[in-house]
Amino acid sequence: QPQECATSITKLALYYASLETRCEIMNGSQKGRVDRATDRRNSFPDWLTLVLLVGKSQQALVTRLILEEFDGTKFSLVLSSVLLRLYVMSPLKMDLSNSKLRNALLQASNDHLPSWLYWRSPLDSQFSEMLSNLTQSPHQRLAQAITDISKQHPLILLRHLNDINKKLLEDGSGRDSDQQRLMKRGRIFGRHPSGDTVAKVGDHTLKVTIVLWGYSFNEPVWDSIVEVLIALPLEVVFTCGVKIGLTKILETYLKLFGVQIVELNLESNIIRVRDKFLKFIESFRIHNTDAFSDWLQQDVSDWGKVGKVHQLLSVAGIGA
């Protein structure tokens, strides 16, 4: 029978992995060969290859067998990384209603940074396409679709945080990665209080409009991204997310707020987005106080206006 064969193969592979782990513990290894093997993108040890091959067709069975082996030792950490492998490989097949499984995946996602961010997942292309479409042509149905799939698979969404920040930075510049102007629909434009200036080129006098980063932005894009972040499970976004790139996104929002308030004197432009952002920031402060406090002291002097995040919050009209 297929299930009986799958069970035997999986148990044998896990037994071999447990023997290797116990040998490493006896030898005093902190992060030995077994643990490193689960980090790799390719070239797996035989036992892991067997587990993954069986897991392609019998993921529920293999997942159950792995969870049964959890014993609170170092081997459980190895098993958590195998579960994360199975999940990333076939996320839509895995039943995430089991809290023990979810905790194991979260543990592994924190323990195996940044390695697991580069493991192949069939959902990555779908997330990339949806996020790209959202930042190019935002609409409510697409934003809701991204929110829904992010709730179901928050760890996969976290793999795209750096791309999301890149898209926000492009939106704030008004141009995409190919330096093409972004669509005007939904875009709020601001002008420098001093107005246009004049430049002389030879015998000609030209009117020059000053346009810097943050002078225009697409409100539905920034609003939708905050909605997606708010929808993520708190234990995921404020632990693993903080380590991957969440704070960079938050700083980009603060920089936009600062430009609109300080340079353009147009605080009314960002009230809607900032209100939702404040809700998210408050959740961050409550659910991971240590990480939030560390973030407040982060250097953001690359913006050229202030030195620390807590100062940027003040500039953006937000108390911390």
Backbone torsions as a table, in degrees:
resi	resn	phi	psi	omega
1	GLN	NA	139.7	-178.1
2	PRO	-57.0	-43.3	-177.7
3	GLN	-68.2	-38.1	178.8
4	GLU	-65.7	-40.6	178.2
5	CYS	-65.2	-44.1	179.5
6	ALA	-62.1	-39.7	179.4
7	THR	-64.2	-44.9	-178.7
8	SER	-63.9	-45.3	-179.3
9	ILE	-63.2	-45.2	-177.8
10	THR	-64.7	-45.5	179.5
11	LYS	-62.5	-38.8	178.6
12	LEU	-65.6	-43.8	179.6
13	ALA	-63.5	-42.8	-179.8
14	LEU	-68.1	-34.7	177.4
15	TYR	-63.4	-42.1	178.7
16	TYR	-64.2	-42.4	178.6
17	ALA	-63.0	-38.2	179.6
18	SER	-66.1	-38.0	177.7
19	LEU	-62.8	-44.3	178.7
20	GLU	-62.3	-41.2	-179.0
21	THR	-65.2	-43.7	179.8
22	ARG	-64.1	-36.9	177.1
23	CYS	-63.5	-39.4	179.5
24	GLU	-68.0	-38.8	178.1
25	ILE	-62.3	-43.2	179.3
26	MET	-63.0	-31.7	-180.0
27	ASN	-86.3	-1.5	175.9
28	GLY	79.4	21.1	-180.0
29	SER	-76.8	133.5	178.7
30	GLN	-84.1	-42.7	176.8
31	LYS	-139.9	88.4	-170.7
32	GLY	-88.6	-163.6	-174.6
33	ARG	-62.9	-40.0	-178.0
34	VAL	-63.5	-47.1	-179.5
35	ASP	-63.4	-42.8	179.5
36	ARG	-65.1	-34.5	-178.8
37	ALA	-62.6	-34.6	-179.7
38	THR	-76.1	-13.2	178.3
39	ASP	-79.3	-27.4	-171.4
40	ARG	-64.6	151.2	174.4
41	ARG	-81.4	-32.1	179.5
42	ASN	-137.3	-177.3	176.0
43	SER	56.7	62.5	-179.6
44	PHE	-81.6	155.7	170.2
45	PRO	-68.0	160.9	-174.8
46	ASP	-58.2	-42.7	-177.0
47	TRP	-62.4	-38.3	179.5
48	LEU	-71.5	-38.2	176.9
49	THR	-58.5	-43.9	179.0
50	LEU	-61.8	-46.1	-179.1
51	VAL	-61.5	-43.7	-178.8
52	LEU	-68.2	-38.1	178.5
53	LEU	-64.5	-45.7	178.1
54	VAL	-65.9	-37.1	-178.1
55	GLY	-65.4	-22.6	179.1
56	LYS	-63.0	-36.5	-178.1
57	SER	-106.9	-18.3	-177.1
58	GLN	-132.6	52.0	-173.4
59	GLN	-62.5	-42.6	-179.0
60	ALA	-62.1	-41.8	179.5
61	LEU	-65.6	-48.2	-178.9
62	VAL	-63.2	-41.3	178.2
63	THR	-59.6	-45.3	179.6
64	ARG	-62.9	-42.3	-179.9
65	LEU	-64.6	-38.3	178.9
66	ILE	-67.0	-45.6	-179.7
67	LEU	-61.2	-33.2	178.8
68	GLU	-66.7	-21.1	-178.0
69	GLU	-87.3	-6.4	-178.6
70	PHE	-64.1	127.6	-177.9
71	ASP	-134.5	10.2	177.7
72	GLY	80.0	5.5	179.1
73	THR	-99.4	-175.7	177.7
74	LYS	-58.8	-30.6	179.3
75	PHE	-61.7	-32.2	177.9
76	SER	-62.9	-34.9	177.4
77	LEU	-66.2	-39.1	176.2
78	VAL	-63.0	-44.5	-179.7
79	LEU	-63.3	-36.7	177.9
80	SER	-60.8	-40.3	179.7
81	SER	-67.9	-32.5	176.6
82	VAL	-67.4	-41.2	176.7
83	LEU	-61.5	-40.4	178.4
84	LEU	-64.1	-38.4	175.1
85	ARG	-57.8	-49.9	-178.8
86	LEU	-61.8	-40.1	-178.9
87	TYR	-66.6	-49.2	-179.0
88	VAL	-61.9	-36.3	-178.8
89	MET	-67.8	-39.7	-178.7
90	SER	-143.6	70.8	-174.4
91	PRO	-63.4	-33.2	-176.6
92	LEU	-72.9	-17.6	-179.5
93	LYS	-86.7	-18.4	-172.4
94	MET	-86.9	131.6	177.8
95	ASP	-84.1	108.8	-174.9
96	LEU	-93.5	14.5	179.3
97	SER	-75.1	-16.0	-179.9
98	ASN	-80.7	116.2	-176.7
99	SER	-65.5	-34.2	178.3
100	LYS	-63.4	-39.3	177.8
101	LEU	-67.1	-45.3	179.9
102	ARG	-60.3	-42.7	179.4
103	ASN	-64.0	-38.1	179.0
104	ALA	-65.7	-41.3	179.4
105	LEU	-65.3	-41.3	179.1
106	LEU	-65.8	-42.1	177.4
107	GLN	-58.6	-47.3	-178.0
108	ALA	-67.2	-37.1	-179.3
109	SER	-65.4	-31.3	176.3
110	ASN	-78.5	-36.5	-175.7
111	ASP	-76.6	-24.3	-172.0
112	HIS	-114.8	33.7	172.0
113	LEU	-82.6	142.6	-4.0
114	PRO	-92.4	7.7	-170.9
115	SER	-51.5	-48.4	-171.7
116	TRP	-69.6	-15.0	177.6
117	LEU	-67.1	-19.5	-177.2
118	TYR	-103.8	1.8	175.6
119	TRP	-73.0	145.0	-176.3
120	ARG	-73.5	138.1	176.7
121	SER	-141.4	134.5	179.8
122	PRO	-66.0	-19.3	-179.7
123	LEU	-81.4	-16.1	-176.4
124	ASP	-59.6	-44.1	-177.8
125	SER	-66.2	-36.5	178.5
126	GLN	-66.5	-44.2	177.1
127	PHE	-61.6	-45.6	-178.0
128	SER	-60.0	-44.5	-179.1
129	GLU	-66.1	-43.9	-179.1
130	MET	-64.9	-41.8	179.6
131	LEU	-67.8	-38.6	178.2
132	SER	-63.6	-44.3	179.1
133	ASN	-65.0	-36.8	-179.7
134	LEU	-64.3	-42.2	-177.5
135	THR	-77.9	-18.0	178.6
136	GLN	-92.6	-39.0	-177.6
137	SER	-146.6	76.9	-174.5
138	PRO	-69.2	137.6	170.1
139	HIS	-151.1	159.0	-169.0
140	GLN	-61.2	-39.3	-177.1
141	ARG	-64.8	-42.0	179.3
142	LEU	-67.7	-43.7	179.0
143	ALA	-59.4	-40.6	179.4
144	GLN	-67.8	-36.9	178.8
145	ALA	-63.8	-41.6	178.6
146	ILE	-67.1	-41.0	178.2
147	THR	-60.5	-43.3	-178.0
148	ASP	-65.0	-46.9	-178.1
149	ILE	-71.3	-28.0	177.3
150	SER	-70.7	-35.3	175.3
151	LYS	-62.6	-39.7	-177.9
152	GLN	-75.1	-35.4	-175.2
153	HIS	-134.0	64.8	-176.1
154	PRO	-62.3	-34.1	-179.3
155	LEU	-64.5	-35.1	178.4
156	ILE	-69.1	-39.8	176.9
157	LEU	-60.3	-39.0	-178.9
158	LEU	-60.5	-29.2	178.6
159	ARG	-63.2	-14.6	-175.2
160	HIS	-110.9	10.7	-178.2
161	LEU	-60.8	-41.7	-179.9
162	ASN	-65.3	-36.2	176.9
163	ASP	-67.5	-38.1	177.6
164	ILE	-61.4	-44.3	179.2
165	ASN	-62.6	-39.3	177.9
166	LYS	-61.5	-41.3	179.0
167	LYS	-65.4	-38.8	178.3
168	LEU	-65.4	-40.8	178.2
169	LEU	-63.5	-39.0	177.4
170	GLU	-65.0	-42.0	-179.9
171	ASP	-62.8	-39.7	178.7
172	GLY	-66.3	-22.9	177.6
173	SER	-86.8	-17.2	-179.3
174	GLY	85.2	1.9	-178.7
175	ARG	-136.4	151.3	178.7
176	ASP	-86.4	-171.7	-176.5
177	SER	-65.5	-19.8	177.4
178	ASP	-96.3	11.8	179.9
179	GLN	63.7	25.8	175.1
180	GLN	-91.3	141.6	179.8
181	ARG	-62.5	136.7	177.8
182	LEU	-80.0	156.3	-176.1
183	MET	-59.1	148.7	-176.6
184	LYS	-83.3	-21.1	-177.2
185	ARG	-59.4	123.8	179.8
186	GLY	82.4	-3.9	-176.1
187	ARG	-85.6	133.4	176.5
188	ILE	-100.4	127.7	-177.8
189	PHE	-109.6	139.8	176.9
190	GLY	-125.4	151.2	178.8
191	ARG	-119.0	145.1	178.6
192	HIS	-61.2	136.7	-178.0
193	PRO	-54.5	-31.3	-179.2
194	SER	-79.4	-4.0	177.6
195	GLY	76.1	-162.5	-179.2
196	ASP	-76.1	159.5	177.0
197	THR	-120.7	178.0	-176.3
198	VAL	-122.4	139.5	177.3
199	ALA	-129.5	142.4	177.8
200	LYS	-105.2	127.2	176.7
201	VAL	-122.9	100.4	-174.7
202	GLY	65.5	-122.7	179.5
203	ASP	-93.1	1.9	-175.6
204	HIS	-102.9	144.5	175.0
205	THR	-110.5	126.6	-176.4
206	LEU	-118.3	143.5	173.8
207	LYS	-87.3	129.5	-177.2
208	VAL	-118.1	126.4	176.5
209	THR	-96.9	123.3	-178.8
210	ILE	-80.3	119.8	178.6
211	VAL	-130.1	109.6	179.3
212	LEU	-112.5	172.6	-179.5
213	TRP	-59.3	134.6	178.2
214	GLY	90.5	-3.9	178.7
215	TYR	-71.8	-25.3	174.6
216	SER	-136.7	152.0	177.4
217	PHE	-159.9	154.6	179.6
218	ASN	-92.3	104.3	-174.4
219	GLU	-56.9	-44.4	179.7
220	PRO	-60.4	-31.0	178.6
221	VAL	-66.2	-52.4	-177.4
222	TRP	-66.7	-35.9	178.0
223	ASP	-66.7	-42.2	-178.1
224	SER	-67.1	-39.3	-179.8
225	ILE	-64.1	-40.8	177.0
226	VAL	-62.6	-40.7	178.9
227	GLU	-60.6	-41.1	178.9
228	VAL	-63.5	-45.6	-179.8
229	LEU	-62.6	-41.0	-179.8
230	ILE	-63.5	-31.9	-176.7
231	ALA	-76.0	-15.5	-177.1
232	LEU	-72.0	146.5	176.0
233	PRO	-57.5	134.0	-174.7
234	LEU	-60.6	-39.2	-177.5
235	GLU	-69.0	-16.0	178.9
236	VAL	-93.4	-54.3	-173.1
237	VAL	-68.1	-31.8	-176.5
238	PHE	-96.7	7.6	172.0
239	THR	-117.5	-78.9	-179.9
240	CYS	-63.5	-40.2	-178.5
241	GLY	-59.4	-38.1	179.8
242	VAL	-62.3	-35.0	-177.8
243	LYS	-78.7	-20.8	-172.9
244	ILE	-93.8	-39.2	-177.2
245	GLY	165.0	7.6	-179.7
246	LEU	-59.1	-44.9	-175.1
247	THR	-65.0	-29.8	177.0
248	LYS	-64.8	-39.1	176.8
249	ILE	-64.3	-44.9	-180.0
250	LEU	-60.6	-40.7	179.3
251	GLU	-66.2	-34.8	177.8
252	THR	-65.1	-40.0	175.4
253	TYR	-61.9	-44.7	-178.8
254	LEU	-63.0	-37.3	178.5
255	LYS	-65.9	-40.1	176.2
256	LEU	-62.3	-46.3	179.3
257	PHE	-59.2	-42.2	-179.1
258	GLY	-62.2	-42.6	179.1
259	VAL	-63.2	-46.2	-177.4
260	GLN	-65.5	-35.7	-176.8
261	ILE	-83.5	-51.7	-171.4
262	VAL	-81.3	-49.0	-174.0
263	GLU	-82.6	-35.7	-174.8
264	LEU	-106.8	-12.4	-178.5
265	ASN	56.0	43.5	-177.0
266	LEU	-127.0	55.5	-178.0
267	GLU	-59.3	-28.8	-179.2
268	SER	-61.7	-23.6	-178.2
269	ASN	-68.4	-25.7	-171.3
270	ILE	-114.7	7.4	-175.6
271	ILE	-60.0	-45.9	-176.7
272	ARG	-62.8	-49.0	-179.2
273	VAL	-66.9	-41.7	-177.0
274	ARG	-64.6	-35.0	179.2
275	ASP	-61.9	-42.9	178.1
276	LYS	-69.8	-37.6	178.3
277	PHE	-61.6	-41.9	178.8
278	LEU	-59.9	-39.4	177.9
279	LYS	-61.2	-42.1	-179.5
280	PHE	-69.3	-42.1	178.9
281	ILE	-60.9	-40.9	179.8
282	GLU	-65.0	-38.4	176.1
283	SER	-63.5	-39.7	177.1
284	PHE	-59.0	-47.9	-177.6
285	ARG	-61.8	-38.8	-176.5
286	ILE	-75.8	-42.2	-169.8
287	HIS	-91.3	-14.8	173.9
288	ASN	-149.1	74.0	-174.2
289	THR	-58.1	-42.4	-178.0
290	ASP	-64.3	-47.4	-179.6
291	ALA	-64.8	-37.8	178.8
292	PHE	-64.1	-44.6	179.7
293	SER	-62.9	-41.2	177.5
294	ASP	-62.9	-40.5	-179.0
295	TRP	-63.8	-37.4	179.9
296	LEU	-59.0	-26.1	-178.2
297	GLN	-95.5	2.1	-179.0
298	GLN	-66.5	145.2	179.8
299	ASP	-79.5	124.1	175.5
300	VAL	-125.8	31.4	-177.3
301	SER	-67.2	-12.2	177.5
302	ASP	-62.7	-21.5	177.8
303	TRP	-71.2	-25.4	175.7
304	GLY	89.6	1.0	-177.1
305	LYS	-111.9	-41.6	-178.0
306	VAL	-138.0	171.7	-176.3
307	GLY	-103.1	-35.4	-174.3
308	LYS	-121.1	159.5	-179.8
309	VAL	-60.9	-40.9	-178.4
310	HIS	-62.3	-29.8	175.8
311	GLN	-73.2	-36.7	178.0
312	LEU	-65.5	-37.3	176.2
313	LEU	-60.5	-42.4	179.4
314	SER	-63.5	-44.0	178.8
315	VAL	-60.4	-36.0	-178.6
316	ALA	-80.8	3.7	178.7
317	GLY	80.5	25.5	-177.8
318	ILE	-123.9	125.2	176.6
319	GLY	-83.9	147.5	179.8
320	ALA	-126.3	NA	NA
